[in-house]
Amino acid sequence: MTVSVRVPASSANLGPGFDTLGLALALYDEVSAEVIDGETTVTIHGEGAGELPTDEQHLVVRAMGAAFDELGLEPPNVALTCHNRIPQARGLGSSSAAIVAGVLLARALAASEPDTKVALDDDGVLRLAARMEGHPDNVAACLRGGFTIAWVSAGSARAVRLLPDETIQPTVFVPEQRGLTTVARAVLPPTIPHADAAHAAGRAALLVHAITRDPSHLLDATEDRLHQHYRGANSPATAALVARLRAAGVAAVVSGAGPSVLALSPVPPDFELEPGWLRHVLAVDRDGAVVKPGMIAPYAGKAR
């Protein structure tokens, strides 16, 4: 039995929506899992090849194991093939994509077994994926596509999906250097001033309206006082690019924990990048994670 899943990149926070707002991006990892008799193997093409684990420590395999455990089933050995296009450790949801892929692959494989009653619905997938990731914003966008609002209630992740305005076309700026979410979170203070909290609440509410109904408000709506300026000292190139873009009237934010930068409004054609950055003009993914039977098509190289 072989199943495949396509999972989109995602950008979280979007400025003031810390750990809550997410946007799915049309840049994809595709992963196939084939049940085999031998030991589990992992073959990686594209991003992360030669760096990521190729055994049971691979995040997709670990997520599959967690899902089978949730289902009360023994995980099978698999031959996993990963065709990765989402940059690793750049604030574009690569770990969330791997977790969502693993959970969905496990659910699909379990459902294919005769007389097996799969008790993991889409809400259950979200809860498990968010528990593994530690926060629900990226996994919600990756799983459901579009623009998502995620939160935790009674210890469980929940999310709603909204459709962004048709005119929104994100631009992602990806640097050569990488960043770790744990490092980026470590610089955040345990408390913030009441005025900053009020500012974030207002801007996050406005951002929902701006993304879904009236993008003319995006520049104001993406103003942030919760996390970006605290992280700037560790990622000065990212902070500088965000400042330059915003000075040019572009609704730019740090993508997730960085170091990538996301622009939600058009970037002037003559805007010049410093060396070491790549620019990707992407569509919003509106489908989320998609599972299908069989193997994926051969890898065609990095999407640049």
Secondary structure as UniProt FT lines:
FT   STRAND          2..13
FT   TURN            14..16
FT   STRAND          17..35
FT   STRAND          41..46
FT   TURN            47..51
FT   TURN            56..57
FT   HELIX           59..71
FT   STRAND          78..84
FT   TURN            88..89
FT   HELIX           94..111
FT   TURN            114..115
FT   HELIX           122..133
FT   HELIX           137..144
FT   STRAND          147..153
FT   TURN            154..155
FT   STRAND          156..162
FT   TURN            166..167
FT   STRAND          171..175
FT   HELIX           181..186
FT   HELIX           194..212
FT   HELIX           215..217
FT   HELIX           218..221
FT   HELIX           228..231
FT   TURN            232..234
FT   HELIX           236..247
FT   TURN            248..249
FT   STRAND          252..254
FT   TURN            256..257
FT   STRAND          261..263
FT   TURN            269..270
FT   TURN            275..276
FT   STRAND          277..281
FT   STRAND          290..293
//
